Amino acid sequence: MKKGKILLLTSFLSTISLCGGLLLQTNLISNETIAASGEKFVKVTSDSNLSDGKYLIVYEAGEVAFDGSLPTLDVVSNSVKVTIDKEDNSISWTDELEKSIFEYSKSANTLKSASGYYIGKTANSNGLDAKLTKLTNDISVYSDGSADIKSSGGAFLRYNSSRDQTRFRYYKSKSYTAQKPVSLYKLNTIENPSIQFDDSNLSTIDEESDGTFVIKKTAILDTDTITWASSNDNVLLVDENTGYYVASKVSENTTVTVTAKATRDGAEIASASFEVTVMPKVAITGITISNGSSATMAIGDTLKLSATVEPSNANQSVTWSSEDEAICSVDEEGNVKALAEGTVLIKATSVSDATKFATISITANWTIKAARAATQSVTVKGVVTSIDTAQNIVTIQDETAAILLFGLNATQVKSISLGKIVKVSGKLTDFNGLAELTSIDTLEVLGDGNIPTPTILEKTSATDLKGLDSAIFVAEGKLKTASKFASSDVKLTLNLTNGNSIFVYTKAAVAEAIASNWNTFVAKAGTIATIKFTLPLGWYNNPQLSMLPDMSKVESADVDAVDAFVTNFMHPEIETTDSGTGKCSSEGWYLSAKEAYGKLSENQKKMFDTLDGYKDMKARFDAWAAVADTGTGLFSISSSSNNNSMIVIVCMSLILIASVAGYTFYRKRRA
């Protein structure tokens, strides 16, 4: 028998001899078990054992646990080895297992990995979704210790034992042969006995007042004894058994130390002290909350309130209360937490005179960031940052985050425009990592707003961009590849200027428009021109740039520079009839074009020289250069719009020749 189990038996026998109650024996054995065995994970065998805490998700037959430390959880071999003690169904703590822990919240029904991901599956299908906002699970534990961890989408967390698919993930059915049930093991830790004074205790009290001190106890048994004492019974008398106190009359502020001690079997096991100042009672004239008469909070945020009691030499202690704890809660220190949408009064009341109080009106609203973590219906406000009329999809953004509105009808989409502030009510859902507001009840346009400045996209990993989906980004780089994604969709690969890459999705028609404007953009322009996209960040298990609706979201400084060169210096408005050789009427045009060409970047020169879209102008430029280099100075235009100019030039040339000939004849005659 192990030493720990000998200690347990000794404790058990001692308990029986000292106490006659079976319930007390059970409680003591439970505490001694933890103390004797140290930290370990104990198998959960019923729903009643489920509580907030740290857990391992285990496939017992294989003695492996889900490795929650991975940056990507849905991968083959996402497990670590464990050793299960079959005698007491436990797994001993090791530092290596810390990375495999999942935090369970019973109230929220969430499992959060050590790497920070909430796990679940948003659809009744195979796979594993992981994100920073909450994914819920319904957990049922059976008598054999197996656990059903069922996601909101109706899939079950199982262990796939197939040779090439050994992994923990969700499956749409739990009847597949290779997919094995899992069990939950909860971490039990040693807790040392301790006591501390509760925050509700007042540090200043009035003379001739009374009350009861409150302490918090950890690992203190019902059989342990708590005794109380005051450092000055003449000023503050404290009952040694209950902590009830009575303050005497004082002439000045007097500080007293109150001590609480816990003893077990006559030996002290814990103690705590608390200083209290007894002060002469002063009539209260008023109370002021320094935060003002009203404030607005985002749901989930906290706000620290402070109050001042007049006169300044009066007892400054106040009690805080909320008229509706469901909207905003407030603790003894005046810390308010916004819990739900609405407006509520928070009151500060003097402990010396309950008729003296002050209030502040708190309005709690959803921010988009808070709404993204909610599971109930929410109402949010934000500025419209993008509109896709083809799919009736809209993104909105406030100062905290962005979100996609899905399921709008065409009439609703037409009622809004970019830059408008809208108020929307709906239900938060998750679509492969993309936060969406669906089942939209109301959509109200409130007025004009300012579209936030887009963020420059630099990092492209899921870890770096988590929670930023639907925010507007500017991505600048070069297109490298294009592939068919669906019947009418094209997936473009954009290599950013810093070397990272990201996908850009668009309709085939838009891709063809890009190809038409910039010719074969993947084979040629894509490897030359730097292109800039301004789009919302999309998400489909990994970050991507959202569907590119049209050419208005595409820019290229390189393309603009080459187009400007052609427009300003190559005279494309002049049509030629000489198969594009592009001869010109003035040598000055070439010299200007040559100078402008020299100012283009190497990429821009390469575009002009090689792209089919510029081949006519390139031929004209080369023709000008050839004529200029021969030194003939002969330039001609066969454009019908310049026939008159040609006649004038020919006539002037004949006149000039005749004049020179006549002048030469005249000189000879004079000679």
TORBADREN-580128 format. One record per residue: z, x, y of N, C-alpha, C in turn; residue in one letter. Coordinates in steps of 0.2 Angstrom, whole numbers, plus 2048, in hexadecimal, padded with zeros to 3 digits. Atoms other than C-alpha are relative to their C-alpha. Layout:
ZXYZXYZXYA...
REM end
This chain:
8008047FA800800800800804806M8007FC7FA7FC806811806800804K7FA7FF7FC80A80C81D8007FA805K8008067FB8057FE82A8027FA7FCG7FE8068038077F181D8088007FDK7F88008018197F78188047FE806I7FC8017FA81E7F682A7FF7F8801L8018077FF8177E482A8057FC7FCL7FB8038048217DF81B807801802L7F97FF7FD8317E78228017FB806T7FF8047FA82E7DD8328017F97FES80080780382B7CD8288067FE7FEF7F980180383B7CF81E8057FF806L7FB8007FB8457D382E8007F9804S8018067FC83E7C48378037FA7FCT7FE8068048427B8828808800801I7F97FF8008547BF8288037FE807S7FE8017FA8567BD83B7FF7F9803L8028067FD84D7AD83E7FE7FB7FAC80180580584B79D8347FA7FC801G8068047FF83B79683B7FA8047FEG8077FD80382A7998327FC801806L8047FF7FA821797843801806803L7FE7FA7FD82B7A584A7FE8067FCL8027FB8058287B083B7F8801801Q8077FF7FF8157AD83D7FE804806T8017FD7FA8157B284F801807800N7FE7F980081E7C284C7FC8047FCL8057FC8048137C783E7F9801803I8067FF7FC8047C4849800806805S7FF7FA7FB80B7D08568008067FDN7FF7FA8038107DD84A7FA8027FDE8077FE8037FF7DD8417FC804805T8047FC7FB7F77E2851803807802I7FC7FA7FE8047EF8557FF8057FBA8007FB8068047F78447F98027FEA8077FE8027F17F78417FC803806S8047FE7FB7EB7FC8527FA7FC802G8068047FE7DB7F785A7FB7FF7FBE8058018067CF7EF84E7FC7FA802K8048077FF7C27E184D8027FC7FAF7FE8048067C87D38427FB7FA800V8058058017BC7C683A8037F9803K7FF8077FE7BB7B58427FF7FB7FBV8018048067BD7A88358007F8801T8008077FE7BE79883F7FE7FF807S8018017F97B979084F806801805D7FA7FF7FC7CB790855802807802S7FF7F97FE7CB7A38557FC802805N8057FD7FB7BD7A48618037FF807L7FD8007F97C37A98737FD805803S8037FA7FC7BE7B48818028067FDD7FE7F98027BD7C687C7FA8047FDG8057FB8027B47D48747FE7FF7F8K8028018077AA7D28647FB8047FDY8067FD80479F7DA8577FC7FB7FDL8048048047907D18507FE8047FAI8007FC8067907D683E7FC7FD7FAV8038028067847D582F8048037FAY7FB7FD8047927D88227FD8037F9E8037FD8067877DB8127FD807801A8027FA7FE77F7E981B804805804G7FB7FC7FC78E7EF8257FD803806E8037FE7FA7857F08358027FB805V7FE8047FB7897E98467FA801805A8058007FB77D7E4854802805806F7FF7FB7FB77B7F38607FF7FD807D8018037FA77E7EB8717FF805806G8017FB7FA77B7FC87B7F9801801S8077FE7FF7687FC8797FE7FD807L8038037FA75E7FA8897FB7FA7FEP8048058027527EF87F8037FE7F9T7FC80280675B7E58727FC7FD7FAL80480380574D7DD8687FB8057FDD8037FB8037487EC85F8028017F8V7FE7FE8077487F284C805804800V7FA7FB8017587FA846804800807S7FC8017FA7627F38558077FF7FEN7FA8018037727F684B8048077FFS7FC7FA8017808028488047FF7FAV7FC80080678A8068388077FE801K7F98017FF79B7FF8368038007F9V7FD8008067A88008288057FA800T7FB8068007B17EF8238058017FBI7FA8008047C27EF81C8007F97FDD8018078037C07E180F8077FD7FEK7F98038027D37DF80C8027FC806E7FE8057FA7D67D881E7FA7FE804D8068027FC7C47D5824800803807N8007FD7F97C57E18327FC807800S8047FA7FE7BB7F083A804804804I7FC7FC7FC7C57FE8417FC802806S8037FE7FA7C28038537FE807800W8027F97FF7B88128567FC800807T8038007F97B18188677F87FF7FFD80780180079F8178607FF7F8800E8018078007A280485E8007FD807L7FF8027F97A68028707F97FD803E8068027FD7938018747FD7FA7FDK8038068047907F38678047FA802S7FB8067FE79D7E786F7FB7FB804I8038067FC7977D68758067FC803F7FA8047FC7A27CD8827FE7F87FFE8018088017A47BA87D8047FC805Y7FD8057FC7A87AD88A7FF7F97FDS8008068037AD79D8827FE7FA805K8028057FB7AC7938927F97FF802S8078007FE79A7988967FC8017FAA80480080779579A8837FB806801N8057FB7FF78D7AB8878038067FCT7FF7F980378C7BC87E7FC805804L8027FB7FB78A7CB8898008077FCK8007F98047857DC881803805805S7FD7FA7FC78D7ED8867FB802805A8057FD7FB77C7F188F7FF7FB806S8008047FB77F7E289A7FB7FA800G8048068017737D58938037FA7FCY7FE8068037777C388F7FA7FF7FAY80580180576E7BF87E7FF7F87FEI8028078027667AF8787F97FF7FFG8078018017557A78757FF7F9803K8018067FC74E79A8817FB7FB7FDT8048048047427938748028007F9A7FF80180774378D8627FB8057FDN8057FB80373979D85C8048067FFS7FE7FA80173C7AE856800805806N8007FB7FA7417BC862808800802G7F97FF7FD7507C186D7FF801807L8007FF7F97517BE87F806803803D7FA7FC7FD75D7C988A7FF800807A8018007F97607C789C807801803K7F97FF7FD76E7CA8A98037F9802L7FE8077FF76F7B78AD8027FD7F9T7FD8038067787AC8A07FB7FD7FCK8038048057707A78908057FE7FBL7FA80380477B79B8867FF8007F9T80080080777F79A8748067FB7FDN7FB80480378878D8698028047FAD7FE7FC80679379685C8057FC7FCI7FC80480579A78E84C8028057FBS7FD7FC8057A57988408027FC7FAV7FE8038067A679382E8058037FCY7FB7FE8047B37958217FF8077FDS8027FA8037AA7A3819800806805D8017FA7FB7AA7AD8297F9801803G8067FF7FD7987AB82D8007FC806S8008037FA7937A683E7F97FE802A8068037FD78579B845800802808D8017FF7F97807A28567FA7FD802I8068047FF77479585C7FF800808K8027FF7F976B79886D7FE7F9803S8028077FD76778A8797F97FE7FES80780280275578B8737FF7FE7F9G80080380675A7868627FF8067FAG8017FA8057587988598078027FEA7FA7FE8037657A084E800808800F8007F980076B7B28508028027F9L7FF7FE8077697BA83F7FE8087FFR8027F98017667CB8377FB8007FBY8068008047557CE8308018077FBN7FF7FA8057577D98207F98037FDS8077FD8027447DC81D800807802S8007F97FF7417EE81B7FD803807R8037FE7FA7367F082A8027FC806D7FE8047FA73F7E38358077FF800Q7F98018007517E7833803800808T7FE8017FA7587E08438047FA801R7FD8067FE7637D484C7FC7FC805F8048047FB7597C68558017F97FER8008078017577B38567FA7FE7FCY80580380474D7A984A8007F8800Y8018077FF74779784B8037FC7FAK7FD80380674E7948398058057FDS7FB7FC80375D79A8307FF8007F8K80280080775579781F7FC8057FDS8047FB80274A7A681E8048057FBY7FD7FC80574E7B180F803807803T7FF7FA7FE74E7C1818805800806A7FB8007FA7597BB8278077FE7FEQ7F980180376B7BD8238057FD806K7FB8037FB77A7B482B804806803P7FC7FB7FD7857BE8378077FD801V7F98027FF7987BE83A803803807S7FD7FE7FA7A37C18498078037FFL7F97FC8017B17CE84A803801807Y7FD8007F97BD7CD859804806800K7FC7FA7FF7C57DC8608077FE802L7F98017FE7D87DB860803806802N7FD7FA7FD7E27E786B807800800T7F88007FF7F47ED86C8017FF807I7FE8017FA7FC7E687B808802801E7F97FE7FE80C7EE8828047FB804N7FC8057FC81A7E3888800802807P7FF7FF7F881A7E189B8017FA803S7FF8057FB81F7D68A97FE802807I8017FF7F981A7D48BB8017FA804Q7FF8067FC81D7C98C97FA7FD802F8068047FF8117BB8CC7FE801808D8028007F98067BB8DC8037FA804D7FD8067FD80E7AA8E0806801804S7FA7FE7FD81E7B28E5800802807N8007FE7F98227B38F7803806802L7FD7FA7FE8257C48FF8057FF806S7FB8027FA82E7BC90E8037F97FFT7FD80780083A7AD90D8057FF805I7FC8027FB8447A49198078007FED7F98008018577A591A8017F87FDE7FD8078038607969107FA7FC7FDE8058038048507939068018017F9S7FF7FF80784F7928F37F98007FDD8068018048427938E58018047FAG8007FC80683E79C8D57FB8057FFT8057FB8018367AC8D17FC7FF7FAF8058018058277AC8C67FE8077FDV8027F98038227BB8BA7FA7FE7FBI8058008058137BE8AF8028047FAK7FD7FC8068177C489D7FA8017FBK8057FD80580C7CE8918048027FAT7FD7FE8068117D087F8087FF800A7F98018008227C98828017FA7FCI7FF8058058297BF8748057FA803L7FC8057FE8327AE8758078027FFD7FA7FE8028417B786E803805805T7FE7FB7FC8417C487B8047FD806D7FC8037FA84E7C288A7FE803806T8017FF7F984A7C289C8067FF804I7FA8017FC8587C68A87FD802808T8027FF7F98577C68BB806803804W7FA7FD7FC8617D08C97FD801807A8027FF7F98617D18DC804807802S7FD7FB7FD8657E18E58057FF805S7FB8027FB86F7D88F28027F87FFN7FE8078018787C88EC8027FC806D7FD8037FA87F7C58FD7FA7FD804N8068037FC86D7C29047FC7FC7FCV8048048048647BC8F58037FF7F9L7FC80180686D7B58E67FA7FD7FBL8058028058627B48D68037FF7F9V7FD8028068677AB8C67FD8057FBD8027FB8058667B88B87FC7FE7FAE80480380685F7AC8AB7FA7FD802N8068047FE8527A28B57FC803805T8037FD7FA84D7AC8C48007FB806G7FF8047FA85279E8D0804803805Y7FD7FD7FA8577A48E18027FC805Y7FD8037FA86179F8F0801805805V8007FB7FA85F7A99018067FE804A7FB8027FB86E7AA90C7FE801807S8018007F986F7A991F800807802K8007F97FE86A7BA9277FF800808V8017FF7F986A7C09397FA804802S8067FC7FF85B7CC9367FC8007FAE8047FF80684D7CF92A8038057FBN7FC7FC8058557D691A7FC8007FAT8047FF80684B7DD90B8058007FAT7FC8008078527DA8F97FB8017FBV8047FE80684B7E18E98027FB7FAT7FF80480584A7D48DB7FD8037F9V8027FD8068497DB8C98007FB7FAT8008048068447D28B97FF8057FAA8007FC8068477DB8A87FF7FC7F9K8018038078417D78968048047FBA7FD7FC80684C7DC8877FE7FD7F9T8018028068497DB8758058047FBR7FB7FD8058577DE868805804804D7FB7FC7FC8627E48777FD806803G8037FB7FD8557F187C7FB7FE806A8058027FA84B7F088D7F98027FEE8077FE8028387EF8897FC7FF806I8048007FB8327EB89A8047FD806A7FC8027F98377E88AD7FB800805S8048017FA8307E48BE8047FF806A7FC8017F98367E48D07FC7FD805S8048047FB8317DA8DF805800806F7FC8007FA8377DC8F17FF7FA804E8008067FC83B7CD8FB804801807V7FD8007F983F7CC90E8037F9802T7FD8067FE84B7BF913801800808V8008007F88497BA9268037FA803M7FD8067FD8527AF9327FA7FB801P80580580084979F9337FE7FF808K8028017F983E79D9437FB7F9800V80480680083678C9487F8802801A8077FF80082378C9447FD7FC806I8038047FB8187879537F97FF7FET80780180280778994B7FD8057FBG8047FB8057FB79193E7F9800802I8077FF7FE7EA7989417FD8047FAT8047FC8057DD79D9337FB804804I8047FC7FC7D57AC93A7F88007FES8078018027C47A89317FD7FB804N8038057FC7C179A93D8017F97FDG7FF8078027BF78793A7FC7FE7FAS8058018057B178892E7FC8067FDS8047FB8037A77939227FC7FE7FBA8048028057997939168008057FBT8007FB80679979B9057FB7FF7FBM80580180678D79E8F78047FF7FAA7FC8018077937978E68008067FCI7FE7FA80479B7A48DC803806804G7FD7FB7FC7A07AE8EB8077FF802D7F98017FE7B27B18F2800802807T7FE7FF7F97B97B1903807801801L7F97FF7FF7C97B89098027FD807K7FD8037FA7D37AD915806803802L7FA7FE7FE7E17B29208037FC805S7FD8057FB7ED7A892B806804804A7FB7FE7FC7F97AC9398047FB802T7FB8057FE8097A393C803802807V7FD8007F98107A094E8077FD800E8007FA7FC81B7A79558008067FBP8017FA8048187B994E8068027FCS7FA7FE80482A7BB9498027FB7FBN7FE80580582A7AC93E7FD8027F9A8027FF8078277AC92B7F97FF800N8078018008157B09297FD7FE7F9Q8028028068147AA9177FD7F9800S80380780180979B9137FE7FF7F9V8038028078037929047F97FD801T8078028007F078F9017FF7FA7FBW8028068047E977F8FA7F97FE802S8068038007D87778F78007F97FFS8008078017D47658F97FC7FE7FAE8048028067C87668EB7FE8077FCD8007FA8047CA7748DE7F98017FDE8067FF8047BA7708D67FA803804A8057FD7FB7B07758E6802807801I7FD7F97FE7BB7848EC8078007FDC7F97FF8027CA78B8E4803805805S7FD7FB7FC7D77968EE8068027FDV7FA7FD8037E57A18E8805801805D7FB7FF7FC7F57A68EF7FF805806E8017FB7FB7EE7B48F97FA7FD805E8058027FB7E17A99027F98017FEG8077FF8027D27AE8F77FD7FA7FDN8038068027C67A08F67FA8027FCV8057FF8047B979F8E87FC7F9800K8048068007AA7938EA7FD7FF7F9A8018018077A778A8DA7FA7FB7FFL80580580179B77B8DD7FE7FE807A8028027FA7917748EB8047FA803E7FC8057FD79A76A8F8804803806G7FC7FE7FB7A676B9078077FE7FFT7F98018027B976D905804803806V7FB7FE7FB7C876F9118058057FCL7FB7FC8027D377E90D806801805I7FA8017FB7E577D9148058067FFK7FB7FB8007F178A9198077FD802A7FA8037FE80378391A806805800T7FA7FB7FF81378C9208057FE7FBS7FB80180582078F9138067FE803V7FA8027FD82D78C9208007F9803S8008067FD82777C9277F97FD7FDD80680380381B77191C7FC7FC805A8048047FB81676792C7FB804804T8057FC7FC80D7769337FB8037FBK8067FE8047FC77A92C7FA801804F8077FF7FD7EA77F9307FB7FF7FAA8058018057DA77B9277F9804802T8067FD7FF7C97839257FB7FC7FBI8058048047B977991F7FC8057FDS8047FB8037B07839127FA7FC7FDI80680380379E77E90D7FD8057FBT8037FB8067987858FC7F97FE7FFA8078018027857868F97FE8057FAN8037FB80577B78D8EB7FB805804W8057FB7FE77279D8EF7FB8017FAT8058008067637A18E48038057FBI7FC7FB80576D7B08DC8057FC7FCK7FB80380377B7A58D87FD7FA7FBA80480580476F7978D27FD8037F9A8037FD8067677A38C68048017FAR7FB7FF8067777A58BC8037FA7FEA7FD80680177B7938BC7FD7FD7F9A8028048057797878AD7FF7F9801T8018077FE7797778B67FB7FF805Q8058017FA76E76F8C3802803806S7FE7FD7FA76E7778D37FB7FE806V8048017FA7677758E5800807804T8007FA7FC7617848EE7FB800806V8057FF7FB7587898FE7FD807801K8047FA80074B7969017FA800804G8067FF7FC73C79C90A7FA8007FBV8067FF80572B7999017FC806801V8037F98007247AA8FD7F98007FDT8078008037157A58F27FF7F97FDS80280780370B7968EC7FA8017FCI8058008057007958DD7FD7F97FFD8028078006F67858E07FD7FE7F9T8038018076ED7878CF8057FE7FBA7FB8028056FD7868C58067FC803Q7FA8047FC70877D8D28068047FFN7FA7FC80071478B8D2802803807I7FE7FE7F971E7908E18068057FFV7FA7FB80072B79F8E48037FF807T7FC8007F973979E8F18058057FFI7FB7FA8007457AB8F68057FF806Q7FB8007FB7557AC900803807801D7FE7F97FE75F7BB9068048037F9E7FC7FD8067677BD8F47FB8017FAT8058008057587BA8E87FA7FC800A8068048007487B18E38007FC7FAA8008048067447A48D77F97FC800I80780480173479B8D08017F97FFL8008088017327888D27FA7FE7FBL8058028067297818C28017F97FFF8018078017237708BF7FF7FB806G8028047FA71F76B8D17F97FC7FEL80680380171175E8D27FB802806N8057FE7FB7017618DD8027FE807A7FE8037F97087568EB806804803T7FA7FC7FE71875F8EC7FE807803Q8027F97FE70F7708ED7FC800807V8048007F970376A8FB8057FE806K7FC8027FA712764905804806803S7FD7FA7FD7187769087FB805801I8047FA7FF71178690E804806801S7FC7FA80071679890F804801806L7FB7FF7FA72579C91A8047FA802G7FC8067FF72C78B9198078007FCK7FA80080373E7899158017F97FCI80080680574077C9068078007FDV7FA80280474F7748FE7FE7FD7F9K80280280774D7728EB8067FF7FCV7FA80180575876A8DE7FC8007F9S80380080675476D8CC8058047FBG7FC7FD80575A7758BC7FE8077FEK8027F980175A7888B87FE8007F9L8027FE80675178D8A97FD8077FFT8037F980174B79E8A17FA7FF7FCD8078008047397A189C7FF8077FFF8017F98027397B2893802805805N7FE7FB7FB7437BA8A07FF7FE807G8028027F973C7B18AF8047FA802L7FB8057FE7497A68B87FB7FA804A8048057FE7417958BC8057FA802E7FD8077FF7477858C57FB7FB7FEL8048058037407778BB8037F9801T7FD8078007437648BA8027FE807S7FE8007F97427648CD8017F8802I7FE8077FE74A7548D47FE7FF807D8028017F97477578E77FD806802T8037FA7FC73D7628F27FF7FE807L8008027F97407619047FE806805E8027FB7FB73876B912805800806V7FB8007FB74577091F7FE803806L8037FD7FA73B77A92B7FD8077FFG8037F980073478C92F8058057FED7FC7FA80273B79C9287FC806801G8047FA8007367AE9278008037F9N8027FD80772E7B5917803807800I7FD7F98007397C49127FA8067FFP8057FA8017307D59138008027F8T8017FE8077297D99028038077FEP7FD7FA8027327E78F87FB8047FDT8057FC8037287F68F38028017F9I7FF7FF8077267F78E08008077FEL8007F980272B8088DA8028017F8E7FE8008077358068CA7FD7F97FCK80480580472D7FB8BC8047FE7FAT7FD80280673A7FA8AE8047FA800S7FC8068007437EA8A9807801802A7F97FF7FE7547F28AC800800808T8007FF7F974F7F78BE7FE7F9804D8038067FD7477E68C28047FA7FEL7FD8068037537DA8B98037FC806K7FE8057FB7577CB8C47FC800806G8058007FA7497CF8D17FA7FC7FFL80680380173C7C48C97FF7FA805D8028057FB7337B88D5801803807S8007FD7F97377C48E47F9803801A8067FE7FE7287CA8EE800808800I8017F98007227DC8EA7F9802802F8067FD7FE7157E78F17FF8067FBV8027FB80570D7F28E37FA803802A8067FC7FE7018008E77FE8057FBE8027FB8056F780A8DB7F97FF7FEG8078008036E780B8D17FF7FC7FAK8018048066E07FF8C57FD8057FAL8027FC8056DE8078B47FC7FD7FAK8038048056DA7FA8A78007F9801T8008078006D57E88A57FF7FD7F9A8018038066D77DD8968017F9800S8008078006D57CB8918077FE7FDK7FA8028026E67C38908007F97FCF8008078036E27B188C7F97FE802A8078027FF6D27A788D7FE800807S8028007F96D27A78A0804805804S7FC7FB7FD6DE7B58A47FE8077FFD8027F98016DC7C78A7806804802V7FA7FB7FF6EA7D58A67FD806802K8017FA7FD6E87E38B28058057FFL7FB7FB8006F17F38B0800804807T8007FC7FA6F67FB8C18058067FFL7FC7FA7FF6FC80D8C2802801807N7FD8007F970880E8D17FF808802L8017FA7FD70681D8DC8068057FET7FB7FC8027178248D57FF8027F8N8017FF8077108248C38027FA7FBG7FF8068047188148BD7FB7FB7FFN80580580170E8068B78037F97FFS7FD80780170F7F38B67F97FB7FFI8068058017037E48B18007FC806F8018057FB6FB7D98BD7FC7FA7FDV8048058046F57C88B67FC7FC805Y8048047FB6E77BE8BE7FB7FC7FBT8058048046DA7B18B97F9804800K8067FC8016C97B88B37FC7FF806A8048017FA6C17B08C2802805806A7FD7FB7FB6CC7BB8CE7FE8077FEV8027F98026C97CA8C47F8801801A8077FF7FF6B67C78C57FF801807E8018007F96B87C58D8802807802A7FE7F97FF6C17D68D87FA8057FEI8057FC8026B37DD8CE7FA800804A8068027FC6A67D58D9800804806S7FE7FD7F96AE7DC8E97FF8087FFN7FF7F98016B17ED8E27FD8037FAW8047FE8066A57EE8D48048017FAN7FC7FF8076AB7F48C3807804802T7FA7FD7FD6BD7F78CA8048047FBF7FC7FC8056C47FD8B97FD8077FFV8047FA8026B68098B57FF805806A8027FB7FA6B38108C78067FF805K7FC8017FB6BD8088D58078017FEA7F98008026CD8078CB8028077FFG7FE7FA8016CD8198C8800804807T8017FD7FA6C981D8DA8047FD806I7FC8037FB6D08108E68077FE7FFA7F98028006E280D8EA8017F9802T8008077FF6E57FB8E98087FD801I7FA8027FE6F47F18F08007F87FEK7FE8078016FB7E08E98067FE803F7FA8037FE7077D58F18027FA7FCT7FF80680570E7C98E48078007FEL7F980180371E7C28DD8018047F9P7FF7FD8077267CB8CE8017FB7FBL7FF8048057237C28BF8048037FAG7FC7FD80572B7C48AE7FE7FC7F9W8018038067267C189C8038057FBY7FC7FC8047337CA892800807803N8007FA7FC72F7D989D7FD7FE807N8028017F972B7DA8B07F8801800P8078007FF7197D78B67FF7FD807Q8028037FA7107D28C67FD7F97FEL80280780270E7BF8C67F87FF801S8078018006FD7B78C57FD801807M8047FF7FA6F17BD8D27FC7FA802L8048067FF6EA7AD8DA7F9801803P8077FF7FC6DC7B48E5800807803D8017F97FD6D67C38EE804801806M7FC8007FA6E17BF8FD8078057FFS7FA7FC8026F07C98F47FE8077FEK8027FA8026E57D88F17FE804806V8027FC7FA6E37E68FE7FE8077FDE8027F98026DB7F88FD7FE803806S8017FC7FA6DC80490B7FA8047FFA8067FC8026CF80E9027F97FC801D8068047FF6C38009017FE7FE807V8018017F96C67FB9137FD805804D8037FB7FC6C280C9197F98017FEA8077FF8026B280E90F7FC7FA803V8038067FD6AD7FC9157FF801807D8017FF7F96B08019277FB805802A8057FA7FF6A68119257F97FD800F80780380169780791F7FE7FB806V8018057FB6997F992C7FE804807T8007FD7F969B80593B7FB806800N8047FA8006908149367F97FF7FCF80680080468380F9297FB7FA802M8058057FE67B8009327FD7FC7FBH80380480667A7F49237FC7FA803P8038057FE6747E792F7F8801801E8077FF8006637EF92F7FD8007F9I8038018066587EA9217FA8057FFE8057FB80064C7F791A7FB7FD7FAT80580280563C7F49107FD8067FCT8027FA80463B8059088048027FAD7FC7FF8076458028F8806803802S7F97FE7FE655806901801808802G7FF7F97FD651818907803800806T7FC8007FA6588139177FF805806G8017FB7FA64F81E9248027FC806K7FD8027FA65581C9357FC802806C8047FE7FA64E81C947803805804S7FD7FB7FC65A82894E8048057FCS7FC7FA8046618399488077FF802E7F98017FE6718349518047FC7FCG7FD8048046758279458038047FAW7FE7FC805676834937806804802Y7FA7FB7FE6818409418067FC800L7FA8047FF68D8329458037FF7F9S7FD80180768E82D9328028067FDA7FE7FA80468F83E92C807802802K7FA7FF7FE69E8419378067FB7FEE7FB8058026A78319328018017F8A8007FE8086A383591F8058057FFY7FC7FA8016AC8459218077FE801G7F98027FF6BC83C9278037FC7FAK7FD8038066BD8329178048047FBL7FD7FC8056C983790A7FC8017FAS8047FE8056C383F8FA7FF7F97FBE8018068036C682E8F17FB7FC803N8048057FC6BD8248FE7F88037FFQ8077FD8016AE8308FD7FD7FF7F9K8028018066AD82F8EB7FE7F87FEK8028078016AD81C8EC7F97FE803M8068017FD69F81C8F87FA8037FCF8057FC8036958298EE7FE7FC7F9D8018028076978208DD8007F87FFT80080780269A80D8DE7FA7FD802L8068037FF68C8028DC7FF7FC806D8008047FA6917F78EA7FE804806G8027FC7FA68D8058F67FA8047FFY8057FC80267E80C8EE7FA800805K8068007FB6718068FB802804806D7FE7FD7FA67B80D9098018087FEM8007F980267E81D8FF7F8803800K8077FE80066B81E8FD7FD802807A8027FF7F966881C910803806803R7FD7FA7FD6758299147FD8077FDF8047FA80366C8369087F9800803D8078007FD65B83190F801803807A7FF7FD7F9662835921801807800W7FE7F980166984591B7FA8047FEA8067FC80265984A9137FB801806A8048007FB64F846922802805805V7FD7FC7FC65B84F92D8008087FEA8007FA80265B85E9227F9804800D8077FE8006488609227FE803807T8027FE7F96488629357FA7FC803G8068047FD6398569378017FC806T7FE8057FB64284A9427FC7FA800G80380780063783C93C8047FB7FCL7FC80680364082C9397FC7FA801F80480680063881B9368047FA7FES7FD80680263E8099347FA7FB7FFI8058058016337FC92C8027F9800S7FD80780063E7EE92F7FC7FC805S8048047FC6347DF9368047FF807S7FD8017FA6427DD943800805805S8017FA7FC63E7EE94A7F9802802N8077FE7FF62B7ED94B7FF801807N8017FE7F962B7EC95E803807802N7FD7F97FE6367FB95F7FB8057FDS8047FB80262A8049547F9801804M8068007FB61B7FF95F802804806I7FE7FD7FA62480596E8018087FFV7FF7F98026298169657F9803800I8067FD8016178199607FC800806V8038007F9610814971802806804C7FD7FB7FC61C81F97A7FE8077FDM8027FA80361782D96E7F9802802S8077FF7FE60582B9727FF802807L8007FE7F960882B984802807801I7FE7F97FF61283B9837FB8057FEL8057FC8026058439797FA801805I8068007FB5F783E985802804806A7FE7FD7F96028449948008077FFS7FF7F980160585598C7F8803800V8077FE8005F28569887FD801807A8038007F95ED85199A803806804G7FD7FB7FB5F985D9A27FD8077FEY8027FA8025F386B9977F8801803T8078007FD5E086799C801802807F7FF7FF7F95E68679AE801807802Y7FE7F97FF5EE8789AD7FA8057FFR8067FC8025DE87F9A57FB800806K8058017FB5D38789B3802804806R7FE7FD7FB5DE87F9C07FF808800R8017F98015DD8909B87F9802801A
REM end
